[in-house]
Structure formats: structure tokens, C-alpha cells
Amino acid sequence: MSEVARKICLLGDFGVGKTSLVARFVRNTFSDKYLTTVGVKVDSREVATAAGPRKLVVWDIAGKNALDSVSQAYIRGASGLLLVADGTREATLRSALYLQVQARTTLGEVPAVLLVNKLDRVDDWEVKPATIAELRKTLPVFETSARTGDHVEAAFAELAGRLPA
């Protein structure tokens, strides 16, 4: 019996590294070239979970700090969310959390994991460790680097493990 694919969506402001995180997760690659996502880009990969393998269909949605009607249409049917912020730009953290609130109006309560990206530039971070510690009380939070791959696999695996059977 084949595993049912699970749709997950990456939400976050422009330039936070969503596309780079997907490239690292799906193909284990990274590029310094910045490519703006127009609309949505879809990739997939199977991951191992305690409940067995899960196929994740990853929707990389164009960056923005609020969901418009097109973005809301893209997220329909998603089983989980990866919220992405750029550790060097604190405003992107607020955007990611706001996008989660907006997504709930379309999806209801679905599992979500927060990725604070650009760990390879931690010396430039505006997001404070205390802020991350506070967020961890209500949400799984991973400090990631698409460039080095740090914690990317773990973040996707965490969400995969939280998806409904």
C-alpha cells in the first residue's frame, strides 16, 4: 500500500530563504543566486517518521508578509506549515507568525514548525535567543541554515512527524 502524499506549505516574507531551504531539503543543494519565487513552486520528497515513510509535497509559496486571495488558494488542503523567518531581519519573524494566524482562517489548526533561517550568519541576527526560547513554549522552532544544511532535515522531519496519520 502506498503512502498518501501530504501537502505542506512554506510561508514567510520575501528573501528569508524558503526556496533555498526546499533546495537543501529536496536536492541537498544551495545557490548564492537569489531567485524570486513567482506564485508557487512544488517539490516532493519522502521522509522517514516513527509512523513510517511519509511523502511530503512541498509548496514553496512566493514571499509576502500577508496572505492574499491567491496565496490562500495555494494553501488550501495543506496538512502542515513551515513558517520561515530570517534571523538577520526581526520583522520577518513577526511576518511568519502573522502568516500562521492568517493561514488558520483557511486551514484551521494544522501542525506548524518555525524555521529561523540564516544560522550561518548568526553574528548578524536581530532575532534574540530569548525571543526564540519564548516561542519554543508554543511552537517547535529550528535555527536553520540553507547554506550549510544545519537543522534543515530535522525541521522537515519534525513537521512530518506531527502530520495527521
C-alpha positions as CSV (number, residue, x, y, z in Angstrom):
1,M,0.0,0.0,0.0
2,S,1.5,3.4,-1.0
3,E,1.7,6.3,1.4
4,V,-0.7,9.2,0.9
5,A,1.2,12.4,0.0
6,R,1.0,15.2,2.5
7,K,0.9,18.8,1.2
8,I,3.0,21.2,3.3
9,C,3.4,24.9,2.6
10,L,6.3,27.2,3.3
11,L,5.2,30.7,4.3
12,G,7.3,33.7,5.0
13,D,8.4,37.1,3.9
14,F,10.5,37.6,0.7
15,G,14.2,36.8,0.9
16,V,14.0,34.6,4.1
17,G,15.3,31.5,2.3
18,K,12.2,29.4,1.6
19,T,13.4,28.3,-1.9
20,S,16.9,27.7,-0.6
21,L,15.5,25.6,2.3
22,V,13.5,23.5,-0.2
23,A,16.5,23.0,-2.5
24,R,18.6,21.9,0.5
25,F,15.9,19.5,1.7
26,V,14.9,18.0,-1.7
27,R,18.2,18.1,-3.6
28,N,20.8,18.8,-0.9
29,T,22.0,21.9,-2.9
30,F,22.5,25.6,-2.2
31,S,23.0,28.5,-4.6
32,D,24.0,32.1,-3.7
33,K,21.9,33.3,-6.6
34,Y,18.7,35.0,-5.3
35,L,15.7,33.8,-7.4
36,T,12.4,35.4,-6.6
37,T,9.6,32.8,-6.5
38,V,6.7,33.8,-8.6
39,G,3.4,32.2,-7.4
40,V,4.3,28.8,-6.2
41,K,7.0,26.1,-6.8
42,V,6.2,22.5,-5.9
43,D,8.7,19.7,-5.0
44,S,8.4,16.5,-3.1
45,R,10.5,14.1,-1.1
46,E,9.8,11.1,1.1
47,V,10.9,11.2,4.8
48,A,11.1,8.6,7.5
49,T,8.9,9.1,10.5
50,A,8.1,7.0,13.6
51,A,4.8,6.1,11.8
52,G,6.7,5.0,8.7
53,P,7.6,6.8,5.5
54,R,5.7,10.0,4.5
55,K,5.8,11.7,1.1
56,L,5.9,15.4,1.5
57,V,4.6,17.6,-1.3
58,V,6.3,20.9,-0.5
59,W,4.7,24.1,-1.8
60,D,7.1,27.0,-1.8
61,I,4.8,30.0,-1.9
62,A,6.1,33.4,-3.0
63,G,7.2,35.5,-0.1
64,K,5.0,38.1,1.4
65,N,4.0,39.4,4.8
66,A,0.3,38.8,4.4
67,L,-1.9,36.2,2.5
68,D,-3.8,37.5,-0.4
69,S,-6.6,35.5,-2.1
70,V,-4.2,33.8,-4.4
71,S,-1.9,32.6,-1.6
72,Q,-5.0,31.5,0.4
73,A,-6.0,29.3,-2.6
74,Y,-2.4,27.9,-2.7
75,I,-2.5,26.8,0.9
76,R,-5.9,25.1,0.7
77,G,-5.6,21.4,1.6
78,A,-2.3,21.8,3.4
79,S,-1.6,19.3,6.2
80,G,1.1,21.4,7.8
81,L,3.1,24.6,7.6
82,L,6.7,25.5,7.7
83,L,6.9,29.2,8.8
84,V,10.2,30.8,7.8
85,A,11.9,33.9,9.2
86,D,15.3,35.4,8.5
87,G,17.3,35.6,11.8
88,T,19.0,38.8,10.5
89,R,15.7,40.6,10.0
90,E,13.4,40.5,13.1
91,A,10.5,41.9,11.1
92,T,10.3,38.7,9.1
93,L,9.7,36.8,12.3
94,R,6.6,38.9,13.0
95,S,5.5,38.3,9.4
96,A,5.9,34.5,9.7
97,L,3.8,34.4,12.9
98,Y,1.1,36.7,11.3
99,L,1.0,34.4,8.2
100,Q,0.3,31.5,10.5
101,V,-2.6,33.3,12.1
102,Q,-4.0,34.1,8.6
103,A,-3.5,30.6,7.4
104,R,-5.6,29.3,10.3
105,T,-8.6,31.0,8.7
106,T,-8.3,28.8,5.7
107,L,-6.8,25.6,7.2
108,G,-7.9,25.6,10.8
109,E,-5.4,24.2,13.3
110,V,-2.7,22.3,11.4
111,P,0.8,21.4,12.7
112,A,3.4,24.2,12.2
113,V,7.1,24.4,12.7
114,L,9.1,27.7,12.7
115,L,12.4,27.9,11.0
116,V,14.6,30.9,11.9
117,N,16.9,30.7,8.9
118,K,20.5,32.0,8.1
119,L,22.2,30.4,11.1
120,D,25.4,30.7,9.1
121,R,25.1,34.5,9.7
122,V,24.2,34.3,13.4
123,D,26.5,37.2,14.3
124,D,24.2,39.4,12.3
125,W,21.0,38.2,13.8
126,E,18.4,40.6,15.1
127,V,16.2,37.8,16.5
128,K,17.3,37.4,20.1
129,P,17.8,34.0,21.8
130,A,15.2,35.0,24.5
131,T,12.6,35.5,21.7
132,I,13.3,32.0,20.3
133,A,13.2,30.5,23.8
134,E,9.8,32.2,24.4
135,L,8.4,30.9,21.0
136,R,9.5,27.4,21.8
137,K,6.9,27.3,24.6
138,T,4.2,27.2,21.9
139,L,5.8,26.1,18.7
140,P,8.7,23.8,17.5
141,V,11.5,26.2,16.5
142,F,14.6,25.3,14.5
143,E,17.5,27.6,13.8
144,T,18.5,26.6,10.3
145,S,20.9,27.4,7.5
146,A,20.0,26.5,4.0
147,R,23.6,27.4,3.1
148,T,25.2,24.8,5.4
149,G,22.2,22.5,5.8
150,D,22.2,22.9,9.6
151,H,19.0,21.6,11.1
152,V,17.1,21.7,7.8
153,E,16.4,17.9,7.7
154,A,15.4,17.9,11.4
155,A,12.9,20.8,10.8
156,F,11.2,19.0,7.9
157,A,11.2,15.7,9.8
158,E,9.6,17.3,12.9
159,L,6.8,18.6,10.8
160,A,6.4,15.3,9.0
161,G,6.2,13.5,12.4
162,R,3.4,15.9,13.5
163,L,1.2,15.4,10.5
164,P,-2.1,13.5,10.9
165,A,-2.0,9.8,10.0
